[in-house]
Amino acid sequence: MKNIKRIVLNIPHCSTKTVLEEWNSKEIIDEVYKWSDLFTDVLFEPQLLSPDYDIVSVKGTVSRFTCDFERLANDPLDKIGQGIIYTQFGNFKRNISKQRKQEIMDTIYYPYIEQLKSKLTDKSLLIDCHSFPIEVAENIDVNLGFNEDWSKPSDEIIVLIADYFKNNGFNVGINFPYSNFISPECVFPYSSIMIELNKKLYLNPDNTLKSNAHRLKEKLTTLYSLIL
């Protein structure tokens, strides 16, 4: 794409690092594994490409159950305990002090957002990299999501990405099952799109990588080269 010079990969939910002692039951670990985007840091990172391809990434260092980098200050999901810092998830409750919350904001959340912003330029395409459990949408292989605002990519970009996945045999959902994501405001506009992979494509039931997962990684790398 002649207007896209850099791809910035935002991979916020790849980590499972969670302080289990903060939760009222260590069984929360089952939810952590279910709702973390396992191995997305492996899959979305490109294979070796020419230095001419400008691709950079920012990866979450803790689980979303510690700090959710995709949430905003005063996020509506705060009402159910799932804002930036989760305090409840289903029947699980998290015991966390105001001091600990502030520590997480100052040392984890804000630095992540600033790091992401530092990678962006007005010629960037921000790709928000995620996965979802099969039961969320069994018949959707790849979900493409975008905001209906200044960050929406051109129709050319959306069609290119959607057609690429379709031509490779994937069922594609547009803003389904998920849409919208965080687009940090900068002093310049840029484009952003979310790519969500159904975990059935690359994960075994025991949360290990399938033997052919490298082929999905190859397809993502090829997509980047087409965009750039």
For each residue, the residues with C-beta under 8 A, 3 or more apart:
1: 4 125 154 156 157 160 227 228
2:
3: 123 154
4: 1 7 123 124 125 157 191 227 228
5: 54 121 123 124 228
6: 54 55 56 119 121 123 124 125
7: 4 53 54 55 56 124 125 127 224 227 228
8: 56 57 58 116 119 120 124 125 126 127
9: 44 45 55 56 57 58 127 129
10: 57 58 116 126 127 128 129
11: 14 37 40 41 44 57 58 59 60 129
12: 37 58 59 60 64 68 69 70 112 128
13: 35 36 37 40 60 63 64 68 69 70 130
14: 11 36 37 38 39 40 41 59 60
15: 36 59 60 61 62 63
16: 32 33 36 38 63
17: 61 62 63 66
18: 23 28 29 32 62 63 65 66
19: 22 23 66
20: 23 26 28 29
21:
22: 19 94 95 96 100
23: 18 19 20 26 28 65 92 93 94 95
24: 92 93 94 95
25: 28 92
26: 20 23 29
27: 30 92
28: 18 20 23 25 31 32 65 89 92
29: 18 20 26 32 33
30: 27 33 34
31: 28 34 35 65 89 90 92
32: 16 18 28 29 35 36 63 65
33: 16 29 30 36 38 207
34: 30 31 133
35: 13 31 32 64 65 133
36: 13 14 15 16 32 33 63 64
37: 11 12 13 14 40 129 130 131
38: 14 16 33 131 199 203 207
39: 14 42 43 131 202 203 209 213
40: 11 13 14 37 43 44 129 130 131 197
41: 11 14 44 45 57 59
42: 39 45 209 213 217
43: 39 40 129 197 202 213 216 217 220
44: 9 11 40 41 57 127 129 195 217 220
45: 9 41 42 57 217
46: 49 53 55 220 221 224
47: 217 218 221
48:
49: 46 52 53 55 221 224 225
50: 53
51:
52: 49
53: 7 46 49 50 224 225 228
54: 5 6 7 228
55: 6 7 9 46 49 224 228
56: 6 7 8 9 119
57: 8 9 10 11 41 44 45
58: 8 9 10 11 12 112 115 116 119
59: 11 12 14 15 41
60: 11 12 13 14 15 63 64 69 112
61: 15 17 108 112
62: 15 17 18 66 67 108
63: 13 15 16 17 18 32 36 60 66 67
64: 12 13 35 36 60 67 68 69 70 86
65: 18 23 28 31 32 35 86 89 94
66: 17 18 19 62 63 85 104 108
67: 62 63 64 84 85 104 108 109 112
68: 12 13 64 71 82 83 84 85 86
69: 12 13 60 64 109 112 113 182
70: 12 13 64 128 181 182
71: 68 75 77 82 83 84 182
72: 75 84 182
73: 84
74: 78 83
75: 71 72 78 83 84
76: 79
77: 71 80 82 83
78: 74 75 81 82 83
79: 76
80: 77 88
81: 78 86 87 88 89 93 94
82: 68 71 77 78 86 88 89
83: 68 71 74 75 77 78 86
84: 67 68 71 72 73 75 104 105 109
85: 66 67 68 96 101 104 105
86: 64 65 68 81 82 83 89 94
87: 81 93 94 96
88: 80 81 82 92 93 94
89: 28 31 65 81 82 86 92 94
90: 31
91:
92: 23 24 25 27 28 31 88 89
93: 23 24 81 87 88
94: 22 23 24 65 81 86 87 88 89
95: 22 23 24
96: 22 85 87 100 101
97: 100 101
98: 101 102
99: 102 103
100: 22 96 97 103 104
101: 85 96 97 98 104 105
102: 98 99 105 106
103: 99 100 106 107
104: 66 67 84 85 100 101 107 108 109
105: 84 85 101 102 108 109 110
106: 102 103 109 110
107: 103 104 111
108: 61 62 66 67 104 105 111 112
109: 67 69 84 104 105 106 112 113
110: 105 106 113 114
111: 107 108 114 115
112: 12 58 60 61 67 69 108 109 115 116
113: 69 109 110 116 117 184
114: 110 111 117 118
115: 58 111 112 118 119
116: 8 10 58 112 113 119 120 184
117: 113 114 120 184 186
118: 114 115
119: 6 8 56 58 115 116 124
120: 8 116 117 124 126 184 186 188 190
121: 5 6 124 188 190
122: 188 189 190
123: 3 4 5 6 190
124: 4 5 6 7 8 119 120 121 190 191
125: 1 4 6 7 8 153 157 190 191 192 193 227
126: 8 10 120 151 183 190 191 192 193
127: 7 8 9 10 44 192 193 194 195
128: 10 12 70 145 181 182 192 193 194 195
129: 9 10 11 37 40 43 44 195
130: 13 37 40 178 194 195 196 197
131: 37 38 39 40 196 197 198 199 202
132: 136 137 143 177 178 196 197 198 199
133: 34 35 136 199
134: 138 198 199 200
135: 138
136: 132 133 177
137: 132 140 143 173 176 177 198
138: 134 135 198 200
139: 171
140: 137 143 171 172 173 176 177 198
141: 165 170 171 172 197 198 200 201
142: 165 170 171 172 173 195 196 197 198
143: 132 137 140 172 173 175 176 177 178 194 195 196 198
144: 158 161 162 165 172 173 174 175 193 194 195 196
145: 128 174 175 178 179 180 181 193 194 196
146: 151 152 153 158 175 179 180 192 193 194
147: 151 152 179 180 181 183 192
148: 152
149: 152 183
150: 189
151: 126 146 147 183 189 190 191 192
152: 146 147 148 149 191
153: 125 146 157 158 191 192 193
154: 1 3 157 158 191
155: 158 159
156: 1 159 160
157: 1 4 125 153 154 160 161 191 193 227
158: 144 146 153 154 155 161 162 174 193
159: 155 156 162 163
160: 1 156 157 163 164 226 227
161: 144 157 158 164 165 193 195 223 227
162: 144 158 159 165 166 172 174
163: 159 160 166 167
164: 160 161 167 168 223 226
165: 141 142 144 161 162 168 170 172
166: 162 163 169 170 171 172
167: 163 164
168: 164 165 219
169: 166
170: 141 142 165 166
171: 139 140 141 142 166
172: 140 141 142 143 144 162 165 166
173: 137 140 142 143 144 176 177
174: 144 145 158 162
175: 143 144 145 146 178 179 180
176: 137 140 143 173 179
177: 132 136 137 140 143 173 196
178: 130 132 143 145 175 194 196
179: 145 146 147 175 176 194
180: 145 146 147 175 194
181: 70 128 145 147 192 194
182: 69 70 71 72 128
183: 126 147 149 151 192
184: 113 116 117 120
185:
186: 117 120 189 190
187:
188: 120 121 122
189: 122 150 151 186
190: 120 121 122 123 124 125 126 151 186
191: 4 124 125 126 151 152 153 154 157
192: 125 126 127 128 146 147 151 153 181 183
193: 125 126 127 128 144 145 146 153 157 158 161
194: 127 128 130 143 144 145 146 178 179 180 181
195: 44 127 128 129 130 142 143 144 161
196: 130 131 132 142 143 144 145 177 178
197: 40 43 130 131 132 141 142 201 202 216
198: 131 132 134 137 138 140 141 142 143 201
199: 38 131 132 133 134 202 203
200: 134 138 141 203
201: 141 197 198 210 216
202: 39 43 131 197 199 209 210 213 216
203: 38 39 199 200 207 208 209 210
204: 207 208 209 210
205:
206:
207: 33 38 203 204
208: 203 204
209: 39 42 202 203 204 213
210: 201 202 203 204 213
211:
212: 215 216
213: 39 42 43 202 209 210 216 217
214: 217 218
215: 212 218 219
216: 43 197 201 202 212 213 219 220
217: 42 43 44 45 47 213 214 220 221
218: 47 214 215 221 222
219: 168 215 216 222 223
220: 43 44 46 216 217 223 224
221: 46 47 49 217 218 224 225
222: 218 219 225 226
223: 161 164 219 220 226 227
224: 7 46 49 53 55 220 221 227 228
225: 49 53 221 222 228
226: 160 164 222 223
227: 1 4 7 125 157 160 161 223 224
228: 1 4 5 7 53 54 55 224 225
